[in-house]
Amino acid sequence: MGSLGTGEVILIFVVFLLLFGAKRLPEFARSLGKSLKEFKKATSEITDEIDSTVNSKEIDKETKKTEPKDSEK
């Protein structure tokens, strides 16, 4: 299964136009855009949180390796 071609996109648009009407179609598109924006924002926040946690654990491991042990003091 590949990406959608021009014919499929036009068919989907016509079906949406028939189902929702010309007046509600822009409203539907706006709400879909807002939803996608919120989803991307949430995904980005989760990814940043995971990255910061991994980075802090790596830094902790590096500092433990460089700290002198009690017997070396």
Order of alpha helices (4+ residues) and beta strands (2+ residues): alpha
